[in-house]
Amino acid sequence: MENITDGEPLIRLRGGIAADPSRRLASPADFCLRRGRHAAVTGANGSGKSTLVKMITGGLYLREGSLTYSFRRTDARPYEAVRTVSFNDAYGTTESPYYYQQRWNASDRGMSPSVGGLLTGAAAASEQWRGQLFDLLDMRPLFDRELVTLSSGELRRYHITRALLTAPEAVILESPFIGLDPPTRELLCRVMERVAEHLGVTFVVTVSSASELPPMIADVYQMDSMRCTGSVGRAEAVETELRTSSRRSAVQEPVLPAATHSTPLYERVVELRDATIGYGSRTIFEHLDWSVRSGEGWNVTGRNGSGKSTLLSLVCADNPRAYALDLTLFDRRRGTGESIWDIKRHIGYLSPEMHRAFADDVAAVDVVASGLFDAVGGGRRITEELRASARPWMAALGAEALADRSFVRLSSGEQRLVLLARAFVKDPDLLILDEPFQGLDPMVRTRAKSVVEAFCRRENKTLLFVTHYPELLPATINRTLHLGQ
């Protein structure tokens, strides 16, 4: 076995050019991950972060250049020694077929595998290594839980544990902080530090903003317009982004498509009385009273797992528990003969659950147009007339260049922007946005926020908004509902 010490190259890419022209960066790429020296890849949406990751993990064949690994075990294979975990939404990858609304259907949740079954059944370097991981990441208390019931933070720990079972030497986490509240982000950073210290794993993370870089990061590779501009230190990367942000001019008032109808003045957009929701022995929230009137802007806040997404699923008619509650929507008591489509025609919605349910290889403009009839997934023909209604909203958000590209070939941030356009496309009376800006780079995020604000200044438009970043709250927010654990 080769004597490899900390600081020596673990992964090195020199002058890399992908063989596939459709996945090629604009210039040859260089990258070096040194053992024990954690790295990050930053850049705007669509700048090439995921492409670079695929190149350094061998996921893209090279036409030119070289890719070399220096593993402690000379017989180790790259896919065993370097593991990648992608978090395209708040929940990450799934271990079984997933469909929209699965999280809220108790009968189908029973089909979801348990955490313990998945982790103990997966291949591991050794049983001793498996036990050490479970203790280090505190996974045993989650063993009896179904995977679909875990909070965002719990799922991060699960996916990292799963990736570490084969004792890799490097772990790449793509967008690991999406959808996490500040305490959970700090917890994830501590987990990474513990794993690095006790197990000798070197980490690479990808983020859209340098402000999200964990303290442990030493080298930052910056992607710009499909070019890897080289490595700088963490402090320099943060300083450069702050300097660039301060030079940006103020965002101009966005041009929105004309309103398609006059929004009624509802007495009660949402009225919830003495609501309690729980699954098994877990209570999500209890004795909740909440009243929302036309034109109000609400920030729904709380820690990961406090029930924010569950509450919004009741309002969106996605959660069958709504029939057992005293719930009024748009001045009509839930369960008095209205269909879920009667409710949904008033609502524009974006959530992590919705993001992970869109996996069809269709044009992005078709995904936006599907919001006109509340379809999630394929099955309905999109006409040119429907596409014509979708394109102006994509233009308002600066996403017009994405319209004819395949949705599944877009970056996670680009997908999120497309789904945000989908939420607006039918000029909804109620706009429900659950972490709508997660994964967006700073410039795109600023523009998207201005579109939300301009839309909600229209008469009688109502907004329910979830974010863990107070600075991202639209200016039209004038109410707060805080959910405690």
N, C-alpha and C positions, 0 to 999 in steps of 0.2 A: 504494500500500500504506500502511495506517495505521501511524503511528509508535507502536509499543507498547513500553513499557519494562518492566523487571523490577519486580515489586510491584503492577502494575496487574491488575485482574481478568481472568482467563482464562476461568473458568466462573462464572456467577452464577445462583443459583436464589432467587427471591423469592416467598414465600407459596405454594409449590407444593402443589397437591392433585391426586393422580392421578385420571384419568377412570374407571379401572376400580375399582369399589368393593372388589373382593376383594384389590386390591394397594395399598390406600390407607393412608397413615400416620394416626395418631390425631389429628394436628393439622398445620396448614400448615408446610412445611419451608423453611428458609433455609440457603443454603450458598454460600460464596465461595472459590474457589481462585485465589490470586494467583500470577502468573508468577514462577517461581523460589522460591516459598515453599511447601514441601511440606506436605501435609496428611494427616491420618488420620481414620478413622471407627471408633470403638470402641463396644462394647456387648455385652450378654449374647446368648446364642443366641436367635434369633427376635425380636430387638429392632428389626429393620428396617434393618440395615446394607445388605444387598443391595438392598432396595427403594429406599433413598436413592441408591445408585449408579445404579440403572436410571433414576431420575428425572433425575439430573444428566447422564447420557449420552444422554438422549432416548429411552430404551427404554420409557418409560411416557408416554403422552400426558397432558397436564395439562388438568384441568377448570377450574382457577383458578390464578392466579399467572403468573410469567414465568420463562423460561429463556433466558439470553443467553450468547453466546460472543464472545470478542475474539481472533481468530486473526491471526497475522502475515500470512497469505495471505487476502485478502478472499474468494477463491473456494473456500476450503477447506471441505469438508463435515465435520460433526461426527464421523461414523464413521471418517473418515480421520485427523482431527486429535486425536481422543481414543480411545485403545485401552484395552480392558479385558482382563485375564487373570485367570481365576478358578482357584484351587487348592482344589478341594473335598476333595482327598485328597493323599497324599504325592507324587503324580505329575502332577496337573493334567489339562488337557484332552488328548484324543487326536486324532491326525491321520488315523486310519483306524478301521474297526470294531474294537471291543475286546470280548473275552469273558474271563470268569474262567478262570484257568490258562494264558492265552496266553503269559505271560512265561516259563513253565517248559517249554513245548513247543517244542523246537528246530526241528521241521519247519515249524511255523506262524510261528515267529519270523522265518524267512526271507522271509515275506510282508510283514514290517514294513518301512516305507520307511526309507531312510538319512537321517541328519541333513543331509548335504551335498545330497542330492537335493531335500529339502524346502526348504531355505533358498535354494539357488541357483535353484530353480524358482518361488519365490514372487515376487510383484510387489514392486518396491522403488522408492524415490524416484529413485535413480540407482545405477549400478554403483559409482561412487566412494563413495556413502553405504553401500552394501552391504559393500564391502571394509573401510571404516572400522569398521563394526559388528563384523565378524568378528574384526578385530584387537583391538578394544577389549575384547570379551567373551571372547577366546581360544577361538573356536569351531572353528577349522580342525582341531585335533587330533581332533575328534569327528566329522568329516565321514563317515568310513567306517563308523561305528557305526550299528546299527539303533536306531531310536528307542526300542523297547521294552526295550533293554538298558541304557539310561542310568540312572544313579543319580538320586536325588531332586534333589541339588544341580545336577547336569548338566542335568536337565530344566528347572530354573528358568532357567538361562542360555539354554537353547534357546528357551523360550517368551517370555522377555523380548526376545531377539534378533528373533524372529519378529514380535512386536508392534511393534518399532522400525523394521522395514524400510521402512515407508511414511513415515518421518520425522514421527511425530506430535509434537504440542506437549505433550500430557499422556498419562501412562500410569497406569491404575488397576490395582493389584494386590490382588485379594481373597484374604485369608489366605495371604500369600506364604511364611510361615515354617513352615507345617504340615509335620511329619515331618523337619525338618532338625536335624542335630546342631549344637552351639554353634559350632564352627569354620566350618561351612557357612553358618549364619545370619550370622556376621560377614562372610564372603565376599560373600554376597548384598547386605548393606548397603553394602559397598565398591563392588560393581558398580553399584548404584543411584547412589551418590555420583559415580562416574566418568562415568556416562551423563549425569547432571544437569550436571556441570561441563563436559564436552567437547561435548555435543550439545544443551544447553539444554532438556532435557526436565524437566517438572515432574511429580512423583509424588503419587499418592494411594494409601494403603494402608488396608485394613480388617483389624482384629484384634479378638479377643474380650477381650483383657486389655491394659491400658496398659503392663504390664511388657514387652510385645513390641514397643513402639514403637521404630523405628530412631532413632538420634541425630539424623538430618537433619530430622526432623519438627518443624515450627514451630507448626502449628495443629491442634487435635484437636477434632473434632465428636463429641459423645457421644450415643448413641442409648439411650433408656430407654423400654420399653413402647411401641414404635412411635412415639416422639416424638423429634425432633431438638432436643436441649437447648441447642444453640449451641456456640460455639467457645471453647476455653481453650488456654493454652500447654501444651507437652509436660510440663514440670515439674509444673504444677498438676494435670494429668490423672493422673500417676503418684502424686502425693501424695494425691489424693482417693481413688484406689482402695486405697492402703495404709491410709488412715484408715477406710474402709468395711470393709475386710477385718478390721481389728483389733476392730471392734465386733460382728462376727458371733458368735453363740453357737456353742458346740460342737455338732457334728453328732450327732444322736441315733442310737442303734443302729438300723440299718434293719430293717424287717420283711420277711423273705424268704419266698417260698412254701415249703411243706413239701417235704422231699426226696422224690423219687419212687422211689428205689431205694437199696439199700445198696452203696456203692462198694467193689469188691474191693481187697484189698491185693496189688498187683502187685509182683513182685520187680524187674522192669525195665519201667518205663513207656516209657522210651527208652534204647536202648543202641546207640551208633554207634561203630564201630571203624575207625580208619585211613581216614577218608573224605576224598576229594579231589574237588572240583567245579570245573570250568572250562568256559568257552565259547570255542572258537577258541583264540586266543593268551592269553586272559585267565584267570587262575586266581583263583577266588573265595575258596576256602580249601583247605588241603591237610593230610593226615595228622591229621585231627581225631578225637580220642577224646572221647566224652561219655556220661555215664551219669546217668539221672534215675530216682529211686525214688518210690514212692507217698508223697504228703504233702509233698513238697519244693516250695519256691517258688524259681524261677530267674529272675534278671535276665540276659537275653541282651543284651549291650551291644557297642558298636563304632561306628566312624565310618560315615557314609553310604557304601554300596558295599562294606562289609566282609563281607557275606554273611548278615546276620541273617535277612532275609526268605527267602532261598534255603534256609537251614537249616530254618526253620519249615515251608516248603513240602514238605520231605521228610517231616517228622513228620506233616503233615496229609494225606498221600497225594495231594497235588496235583502233585508233581514226579515225572515218570517216571524220573528218574535214580535214584530210591530203589531200583529193582530191581537196579541194578548195584553197590549198596553193601552192606556188612555192617551191616544195620540191623534191630534188634529193637524192636517196638512192642507194648506190653501183653503181654509174655512170649511173643511169637510172632515168629519170623524173617520179615522182609518177603519176599514172593515165594513163600511155601509154601502157596499155595492160597486165601489170604484175599482178599476183594474190597476195593476202596477203601471201600465202604459198611460193611463189617465194622469197619474202622478208624475211620471218621468217626462212627459211632454212639457212640463213647466221648468225642468231642472237641467242645468249644465253641470257636469260632474267630472272630476279628475281625482284619482286616488292611486296609491301603490297597487292595490288589488287589481284595478283596471289596467294599469300599465303591464303587469305580468301576464294578463290574460290575452293581450294582443301579440300574437306570434305568427300571423299569416304573412306570406310573401306577396304583399299587394302594394300598390303605389301609396305613398303617404297621403296624397290628396283623397284617396278612397277611404282611408282611416278617418280623416277629418269629416268627410261627407257622411260617414256612418252615424255620426252624432245627430243627424237630422231625424233618424228613426230609431235611435237608441240601441243599435245593434252592436254587440261585442263579438268580434270574430266574423268569419265569412258567412255566406248563405243568402245574401241579397244583392242583386245586381245594382251597381252604381252607374247611373246615367251621366251623360255630359252635363245635363241640367243641374244635377246634384253637385257635380264637381265645380261647376261655375259658382255655386253658392259657397263652396268651401274655400276657394282660392283667395278671396279678399281677406278672410280672417288669417290665412297663412301669411299674406303680405303684411298685414297689420303687425304681426309678431316678428317680421323679418325672416320668415321661413319659406318664402315663395320658391327659393332655389331647391327646396327639398321635395316639392310637390310630386314630381314624377319619379322619384327614387323609391326603391323598395324599402318599406318600413323596417324590415328585419335587418337590412344592411346599414341602417343609420346608427350613429353612436347613441348611447343611452340618453345623453342630454338632448340630442336632436329628436329622439323619440318622444321625450317628455314635452318638448315644445310643440310637436305635432298634436299630441293628445290635449294640450292646453287649447290649441286652436279648435279642436273638436268640441271642447266644453262650451265655446262661445257660439258655435255655428248656427244654432237655432234661436239665437237671441233670447236666452232663457229668462224667466222671471226670477228664479233663484239660482245663484251660482255657488256651487259647493266645491272648494278647492282644498284638497288634503295634500299638503307638502307639494304644491305645484311647481316650485322653483328648484327642487332638489336635483342636483346633477347639472344645472345650468351654469355656464361660466359667468363672471361678473357683468360683462356688457350685455349679454342676452338676458340675464336676470333683471337688469335695470329696465330694459325695454319692455319685458313681459309685465313687470310690476306697473309700469305706466299705462299699459293696455287695460289691466284689471281696474286701475283707478278711474280711467276715462269711462269704461263701461259702467261702473257702479255709480257714476255721477248722473247717469240717465234716470229718469223719473221712475220711482218705485222699484228699482232693482235692489235685490237683497243678496247679501254675501255672507257665507259661512266659510271661514278660512282657518287652516291649521298650518302652523310652522313652529319649529323649535328655534328660529332665529328672529328675535324681536325687530331687528333692523329691516326685515323683509316684509313687515306688515304694511299693507296698503294704507294710504292716508285716509281712506273712507271708513276704516274700522272705528266704531264708536261704542262697542260693547265687548265684554269679555266673559266667557264662561270657563272657569277653571275646574277641571276634573282631578280629584285626588285619588291616590291609590286605594 
